[in-house]
Amino acid sequence: MLAAYSSLLQRWPLTTKGFSAGMLFSLGDVMAQRLETGKAEDLQRLVSFGSYGASWYAISQHYWFAWMESHVATSRPPAQAAVARVCAHSAVFAPFSIVSLFGWMAITTGRSFEELQDSCHPEAVFRVWAAGTIFWIPTMLGVYRFVPLHGRVIVTSGANVLWSCYLSKSAADQRSASMESSNQSWTR
């Protein structure tokens, strides 16, 4: 199966990465929805999340990884190059990726412009970015150090399955806390 996937990557790199990322992002959303509600019934959210992975995420990651490989710490030993690339990834690509995901989800799920602005507010982006450093920095160190360039999009898409579940669970917990707080204010 790995040989077949590698062959597809060589023949159709963007299509293969897009299909793989879309499937993994969809899986992550199904798992996240099941964590939130016990079922996966929000088809619009699933399609939005999967289409983000298949198109924007896969394409931007494909070109980002290629650019990093040829421009960042190219003359350094592999471990030092991985650290430099993770620093650049965390400082530049991660915030861009968070904003693009929030924007994509807001637009494709029909949210208002005000909701789009709220979801892309710097404080909201920073909270997700800061929480992500615990998960993504070690993950990306491994990716940049050990995963060949052609396999990085699929590996990071796979990691996004777990990250999606975390984000979904956090969002559900925040909604519950917010609802509980507002319910308590009504009873005072």
C-alpha positions in Angstrom: 0.0 0.0 0.0 2.9 2.4 0.8 4.4 1.7 -2.6 1.1 2.5 -4.3 0.8 5.7 -2.3 4.4 6.7 -3.2 3.6 6.0 -6.9 0.6 8.3 -6.7 2.6 11.0 -5.0 5.1 10.9 -7.8 2.5 11.0 -10.6 0.0 13.4 -9.0 1.5 15.0 -6.0 -1.1 17.8 -5.3 -4.1 15.6 -6.1 -2.8 12.7 -3.9 -1.9 15.1 -1.0 -5.3 16.9 -1.4 -7.3 13.7 -1.4 -5.4 12.3 1.6 -5.6 15.5 3.6 -9.3 15.9 2.8 -10.0 12.3 4.0 -7.9 12.8 7.2 -9.5 16.2 8.0 -12.9 14.7 7.5 -12.0 11.8 9.8 -10.8 14.3 12.4 -14.1 16.2 12.2 -16.2 13.1 12.5 -14.2 12.1 15.6 -14.5 15.6 17.0 -18.3 15.8 16.4 -18.6 12.4 18.1 -16.7 13.7 21.1 -18.9 16.8 21.2 -22.3 15.3 20.8 -21.9 11.6 20.7 -22.8 11.6 17.0 -21.6 13.1 13.7 -24.5 14.7 12.1 -23.3 18.2 11.0 -22.7 17.4 7.3 -22.0 21.0 6.4 -19.2 21.3 8.9 -17.8 17.9 7.8 -17.8 19.0 4.1 -16.3 22.4 5.1 -13.5 20.8 7.2 -12.8 18.1 4.6 -12.7 20.6 1.7 -10.3 22.9 3.7 -7.9 19.9 4.1 -8.3 18.8 0.5 -7.7 22.2 -1.0 -6.2 25.0 0.9 -4.3 23.0 3.6 -2.8 20.4 1.2 -1.7 23.0 -1.4 -0.3 25.5 1.1 1.5 22.8 3.0 2.9 21.3 -0.2 4.5 24.6 -1.2 5.4 25.7 2.3 7.4 22.5 2.9 9.1 22.8 -0.4 10.0 26.4 0.2 11.3 25.6 3.7 13.4 22.7 2.4 15.1 24.9 -0.1 15.4 28.2 1.8 15.7 27.7 5.6 18.9 26.4 7.2 19.9 24.5 4.1 23.6 24.3 5.1 23.0 23.2 8.7 23.1 19.7 10.0 19.7 17.9 9.9 18.9 18.5 13.6 19.7 22.2 13.5 17.8 22.6 10.2 14.8 20.9 11.8 14.9 23.3 14.8 15.2 26.4 12.5 12.4 25.2 10.3 10.1 24.6 13.3 10.8 28.1 14.6 9.9 29.5 11.2 6.9 27.2 10.9 5.6 28.2 14.4 6.1 32.0 13.8 4.9 32.3 10.2 2.9 29.3 8.9 1.0 28.3 12.1 -0.8 31.7 12.6 -1.5 31.8 8.8 -3.0 28.3 9.0 -5.1 29.1 12.0 -6.6 32.2 10.4 -7.2 30.5 7.1 -9.0 27.6 8.8 -11.2 29.9 10.9 -11.9 32.0 7.8 -12.7 29.0 5.6 -15.0 27.5 8.2 -16.8 30.8 8.8 -17.3 31.4 5.1 -18.3 27.8 4.1 -20.7 27.3 7.0 -22.5 30.6 6.3 -21.5 32.6 9.3 -21.9 36.4 9.3 -19.0 38.8 8.7 -19.0 39.7 12.4 -18.7 36.1 13.3 -15.8 35.8 10.8 -14.1 38.8 12.4 -14.6 37.4 15.9 -13.2 34.0 15.0 -10.1 35.6 13.3 -9.5 38.1 16.2 -5.8 38.1 17.3 -6.7 36.9 20.8 -8.6 33.9 19.5 -5.8 33.0 17.1 -3.2 33.5 19.8 -5.1 31.1 22.2 -5.2 28.4 19.6 -1.6 29.0 18.5 -0.4 28.9 22.2 -2.2 25.7 22.9 -0.9 24.2 19.7 2.7 24.8 20.6 2.5 21.9 23.1 1.3 19.5 20.4 2.8 21.0 17.2 6.4 21.8 18.2 7.4 18.2 19.0 5.3 17.0 16.1 6.9 19.3 13.6 10.4 18.6 15.0 9.8 15.0 14.1 8.3 15.9 10.7 11.2 18.2 9.7 13.8 15.9 11.1 12.6 12.5 10.0 9.9 12.7 7.4 10.9 13.0 3.7 9.6 16.1 1.9 7.0 14.1 -0.1 5.5 12.6 3.1 5.1 15.7 5.2 1.6 16.7 4.1 0.1 13.3 4.9 1.9 13.1 8.2 0.8 16.6 9.3 -2.7 15.8 8.1 -2.7 12.7 10.2 -1.6 14.7 13.2 -4.5 17.1 12.5 -6.9 14.3 13.2 -5.8 14.4 16.9 -5.5 18.1 16.9 -9.0 18.5 15.5 -10.4 16.3 18.3 -8.6 18.5 20.9 -9.9 21.7 19.4 -13.4 20.4 19.2 -13.3 19.1 22.7 -11.9 22.5 23.9 -14.6 24.4 22.0 -17.3 22.2 23.5 -16.0 22.6 27.0 -15.9 26.4 26.5 -19.5 26.4 25.2 -20.6 24.3 28.3 -18.8 26.7 30.7 -20.3 29.7 28.9 -23.8 28.2 29.1 -23.4 27.2 32.7 -22.2 30.7 33.6 -25.1 32.3 31.8 -27.5 29.9 33.4 -26.1 30.8 36.9 -26.5 34.5 36.1 -30.2 34.0 35.4 -30.7 32.3 38.8 -29.1 35.0 40.9 
